[in-house]
Amino acid sequence: RSLKEIISELEMFEHISIPEDEAEKLLKKIQVFDPIGIASRTLQECLLIQLRNLPHDPYYTYLAEQLIEKYFDDFTKKRYDAIKQKMELSDETLKPTIELIQNLNPKPGEGNIQSEENNQITPDFIIEKVDDNFIITLNDRTLPSVTISRAYLEMFNSNKKSRKNSEREKNTYKFLREKFESAKWFIACIQQRRETLMRIMQAIVEKQYEFFDKGAKHLRPMIYKDIAEEINMDISTISRVVNGKYVQSPMGIHELKYFFSEGLATDSGEEVSNKHIKERLKELIDAEDKNAPYSDDRLAEMLNEEGIHIARRTVAKYREQLRLPIARLRRQL
């Protein structure tokens, strides 16, 4: 956001009026608080603040400042040849300059923000291996524990005996009976939900036995329809019940959604999960020569050589889902 937008919001919501030049001074003070660069308005500003306030080699710091200030667009698009020409630098000088910039923190405030929810996931299921079997336990702490109070039951039974007396007692009994039936229905719904959760989890474990036994590379393609047909339920029910649920197993903690994915054919006639393909794609990119990174065409060829039938456009889609840039932007000096 621009400084003018911040000033406008302060006036509107906090009833604080501040001149723009004064706000600029305050912002500059905040930006050198720890972590340096916090509250920057742009990535370019963030990097420049860190270069000017963190201890670095003076010569390369000066070059890095000039590069970010004047040739930021070339830097973000990794047009290193253009930068060398414009700044009249050799490879030996440009490389440490680029490395200095790459070691800066583009999001200085991000590491200080932690979510309690992310740090403390309570699994809905716990799976343990006993001999060759997996034992599934439903974590009762994730479901409400509901019972009908003893006092309410005594009141209901007392009115049940005297319901033939006055009109008032009849109405009281009728009211209590309706509430009692509602409570029984609610408790039955919770029990049914428990049973549904267990049936879905058992079906997932049966389908993904190899994953729970050997790890992520053995994850099979599986869609909601597979489980729905297995336990005779609607696909919408499976999708709704699975949402936001977690399982703890010998392979770690996973969201149930993790186990559902499409698949691609292999030379052996089997199918492999697209999650496994994405993991393999990331491995290939991580291991590539950063001076000559693989194009999407080459990555598709390499996966096909491994027996996975995949098109270039599918490789491009998976790479984007992994938030990995195209080959040109992955290139390093």
CORVEN-V980379 format. One line per field, one symbol per residue. phi: phi as a letter, one per 30 degrees, with the letter a starting at -180 (. if undefined). psi: psi as a letter, one per 30 degrees, with the letter a starting at -180 (. if undefined). Layout:
phi=???
psi=???
This chain:
phi=.dddddddddddcchccbdddddddddddddcddddjdiddbdddeddddddbcdbeedddddddddddcbdddddchdddddeddchcdedcdedddddddddcdbdcddccbcedddbdcddbbcbcbhcccccbddddccdcbbddddddddddddddcdddddddddddddddddddddddddddddddeddeddddddddddcedddcbjddcdcdacedededdchbdddddddddeicbbcbecjcbdeeedcadbbdcddjdcbddddddddddddddcddddbddddddddddddddjcdbceddedddddddicddeedcdbd
psi=lleeeeeeeeeeffhkkkleeeeeeeeeeefglkkkfkgkfleeeeeeeeeffkjlkeefeeeeeeeeefheeeefghieeeeeeefhllefeeefeeeeeffljfiffeffjkkeeefikjkfkkkkkjcglkkkkkjfffkkjklkkeeeeeeeeefeegfgcleeeeeeeeeeeeeeeeeeeeeeeeeeeeeeeeeeeeeeeeeheeefefaefgklkkleeeeeeeghlkeeeeeeeekgklkklfgakkkefefkllllllffflkkkfeeeeeeeeeeeefljffilkleeeeeeeeefggjjkleeeeeeeeeffhklleeffkl.
